[in-house]
Amino acid sequence: MSEIPQDVITKNYIKGTKHTKKISKIGSLALLLTICLVLLLVLNLGPIALVMANRKIPIYCVQRDDNKVALTFDAAWGADKTTKIMDICDEFGIKVTFFLVGFWCDKYPHLVKEIADRGHAIGTHSETHPKMGSLSVQKISSELTSSVKKITDNTGGTVKLFRPPFGDYSNNLIETADSLGLFTIQWSVDSLDWKGLSALQIAERILKAKSGDIILCHNNSDHIVEALPVIIRGLLDKKLVPVRVDEMLFYNDYYIDHSGKQINNKTHVS
């Protein structure tokens, strides 16, 4: 019997090896698909659907057809521009919302009172500005009740609004805030003013707003004072009316959809 040439043996070996690897990959993929199918059949997607259904979402914006928007200012560090912000708001005859951290209230109690006296809404922004999504219910409650007390002690009013620091939240956080009578408020338009953007850049971002949007600003960002008149004029030119967050919310017969939009179940906007 004649010998098979070595180059033929080598080619067949390589071909066989590639074929084996291909079969191995197909087998691994089939196994993975089988496992996934078994899991889907066993679980029936029930737990996944349950998690999705039970997920709590804050209010990012409000479904409105009356052109209302809400300008908001978070206050944690610094206060030099707070009075000027209110002066500009007075010039245009509008009211806004300030979210105050507890230690900010400790440093500037006179400004807490001035904000309320001048007709602006005040919400809590926590006591110490931590990421609150992973905190225990007890710690969340402490952060909220302590900061709310400092606001009410200075203003004599009630607090209905809460904005989580860093926008970080969880079911525990929203449920605890709910139990304390607080609406958890996020934002749908971010000015990014804390990044040192120019007044024009801040205004350009905010003027993309539409009816029902909640706009995030900061009371002591670099160019907010220069930007604010441009922002307010621009909103008014678009027929958008800046109001306090608590004047834009629905308090009865509403739900919050998957995007965080608060929607009135009724067919009209009150």
C-alpha positions in Angstrom: 0.0 0.0 0.0 1.4 3.3 -1.0 1.9 5.9 1.7 -0.4 8.9 2.0 1.6 12.1 1.3 2.4 14.0 4.5 0.9 17.3 3.1 -2.5 15.5 2.6 -2.4 14.2 6.2 -1.6 17.7 7.5 -4.4 19.3 5.5 -7.0 16.6 6.7 -5.8 17.1 10.3 -6.3 20.8 10.1 -9.7 20.4 8.4 -10.7 17.9 11.1 -9.6 20.2 13.9 -11.5 23.2 12.5 -14.6 21.0 12.1 -14.3 19.7 15.7 -14.0 23.3 17.0 -17.0 24.3 14.9 -19.1 21.4 16.4 -17.9 22.4 19.8 -19.0 26.0 19.4 -22.4 24.9 18.0 -22.8 22.5 21.0 -22.0 25.3 23.5 -24.4 27.6 21.9 -27.1 25.0 21.8 -26.5 24.3 25.5 -26.7 27.9 26.4 -30.0 28.3 24.5 -31.4 25.2 26.1 -30.5 26.6 29.6 -32.2 29.9 28.7 -35.3 28.2 27.5 -35.5 26.1 30.6 -35.2 29.2 32.8 -37.9 31.0 30.8 -40.2 28.0 31.1 -39.6 27.5 34.8 -39.7 31.2 35.8 -42.4 32.1 33.2 -40.9 35.6 33.5 -43.1 36.1 36.6 -40.3 37.4 38.9 -38.9 39.7 36.2 -42.3 41.1 35.5 -42.9 41.5 39.3 -39.7 43.4 39.8 -40.6 45.7 36.9 -44.1 46.3 38.1 -42.9 47.1 41.7 -40.1 49.4 40.7 -40.8 52.9 42.1 -40.0 55.9 39.9 -39.6 59.6 41.0 -41.3 62.4 39.2 -39.1 63.7 36.3 -41.7 65.8 34.6 -45.5 66.4 34.5 -47.9 65.9 31.7 -49.3 69.4 31.1 -50.9 71.1 28.2 -50.9 74.5 29.7 -47.2 75.4 29.0 -46.1 75.3 32.7 -42.5 74.5 33.5 -40.6 74.5 36.8 -37.3 76.2 37.4 -35.5 74.6 40.3 -32.3 75.4 42.2 -30.4 72.9 44.4 -28.5 74.6 47.3 -25.8 72.7 49.1 -22.6 74.7 48.9 -22.4 78.5 48.8 -25.1 81.1 48.9 -23.6 84.3 47.3 -26.0 84.3 44.4 -29.2 83.2 46.0 -30.6 86.7 46.7 -29.7 87.8 43.2 -31.5 84.8 41.8 -34.6 85.9 43.7 -34.2 89.5 42.6 -34.2 88.4 38.9 -37.2 86.3 39.5 -39.0 89.3 41.0 -38.1 91.4 37.9 -40.0 88.9 35.8 -42.8 88.2 38.3 -42.1 84.4 38.5 -41.6 82.0 41.4 -39.2 79.0 41.5 -38.3 76.1 43.8 -35.2 75.7 45.9 -34.1 72.3 47.3 -32.1 72.9 50.4 -29.6 70.7 52.2 -29.8 70.6 56.0 -26.3 71.9 56.6 -27.0 74.7 54.1 -30.0 75.7 56.3 -27.7 75.7 59.3 -25.3 78.2 57.6 -27.9 80.4 56.0 -31.1 80.4 58.1 -31.9 84.0 57.1 -31.9 82.9 53.4 -34.2 80.0 54.1 -36.7 82.4 55.6 -36.1 84.9 52.8 -36.8 82.3 50.1 -40.1 81.5 51.8 -41.0 85.1 52.5 -40.5 86.0 48.8 -43.0 83.3 47.8 -40.7 80.6 46.4 -41.2 76.9 47.2 -38.7 75.0 49.3 -38.1 71.3 49.2 -35.6 69.2 51.1 -32.4 68.0 49.4 -31.5 65.8 52.4 -29.6 66.6 55.6 -26.0 65.8 54.6 -26.2 65.3 50.8 -25.3 61.6 50.6 -26.2 59.1 47.9 -29.5 57.9 49.4 -30.4 54.9 47.2 -28.5 52.4 49.2 -29.2 53.8 52.7 -31.4 52.0 55.2 -34.9 53.1 55.8 -33.9 54.4 59.2 -31.1 56.5 57.8 -33.3 57.8 55.0 -36.0 58.8 57.5 -33.4 60.6 59.6 -32.0 62.5 56.6 -35.4 63.7 55.6 -37.0 64.5 58.9 -34.0 66.4 60.1 -33.7 68.6 57.0 -37.5 69.1 56.8 -37.5 70.3 60.5 -34.8 72.9 59.8 -36.8 74.3 56.9 -40.1 74.4 58.8 -38.5 75.9 61.9 -37.2 78.7 59.7 -40.3 79.3 57.6 -43.3 78.1 59.6 -44.5 76.3 56.4 -44.8 72.8 55.3 -42.5 70.8 53.0 -44.0 68.7 50.3 -41.0 68.2 48.0 -37.8 66.2 48.1 -34.9 65.9 45.6 -32.5 63.0 46.1 -28.8 64.1 46.0 -27.1 63.0 42.8 -30.5 61.8 41.5 -29.8 58.5 43.3 -32.9 56.7 44.5 -34.4 53.3 45.4 -37.8 51.9 46.3 -37.0 52.3 50.0 -36.1 55.9 49.4 -39.3 56.8 47.5 -41.5 54.8 49.8 -40.0 56.4 52.9 -40.4 59.9 51.3 -44.0 59.0 50.5 -44.7 58.0 54.1 -43.4 61.4 55.2 -45.7 63.2 52.8 -42.9 64.1 50.3 -43.0 63.9 46.5 -39.7 62.7 45.2 -38.7 65.1 42.4 -36.0 64.6 39.8 -35.6 66.7 36.6 -36.2 66.3 32.8 -33.9 69.2 31.7 -30.4 69.4 33.2 -28.7 72.8 32.8 -25.3 71.3 33.7 -24.5 74.7 35.2 -22.3 73.1 37.8 -19.8 72.1 35.1 -18.8 75.7 34.5 -20.7 76.2 31.2 -21.1 79.7 29.9 -24.3 81.6 30.5 -25.2 81.1 26.8 -24.5 77.4 27.0 -26.7 77.0 30.1 -29.5 79.0 28.5 -29.3 76.9 25.3 -29.7 73.7 27.2 -32.6 75.0 29.3 -34.5 76.5 26.3 -35.0 73.1 24.9 -37.7 72.7 27.6 -41.3 72.0 26.8 -44.5 72.0 28.8 -44.3 70.0 32.0 -40.5 69.9 32.2 -38.7 70.3 35.5 -35.4 72.2 35.0 -32.4 71.6 37.2 -30.1 74.5 38.2 -27.9 75.2 41.2 -28.0 78.4 43.3 -24.3 79.0 43.3 -23.0 77.8 39.9 -20.6 80.0 38.1 -22.8 81.7 35.5 -26.3 81.2 36.7 -26.9 84.9 37.5 -25.9 85.9 34.0 -27.9 83.1 32.4 -31.1 83.5 34.3 -32.5 86.6 32.6 -31.8 85.0 29.2 -33.5 81.8 30.3 -36.6 83.4 31.6 -37.0 85.7 28.6 -36.5 82.7 26.3 -39.1 80.6 28.2 -41.6 83.4 28.1 -40.9 83.9 24.3 -41.8 80.2 23.8 -45.0 80.9 25.8 -43.8 78.7 28.6 -44.8 79.8 32.1 -42.2 79.2 34.9 -44.0 78.1 38.1 -43.1 76.4 41.4 -42.9 72.6 41.3 -45.8 72.3 43.8 -48.0 74.4 41.5 -47.4 72.0 38.6 -47.9 68.6 40.3 -51.1 66.6 40.5 -52.1 65.6 44.0 -55.0 63.3 43.2 -55.9 60.7 40.6 -52.5 60.4 38.9 -49.9 57.8 38.1 -46.2 57.9 37.1 -45.3 56.2 33.9 -42.1 54.3 33.1 -40.3 57.4 32.1 -41.1 59.3 35.3 -43.8 61.5 33.9 -46.6 62.3 36.3 -49.9 61.8 34.4 -53.3 63.0 35.4 -55.9 60.2 35.0 -58.5 62.9 34.1 -58.9 64.1 30.5 -58.2 67.7 31.4 -55.4 69.6 33.2 -56.5 71.4 36.3 
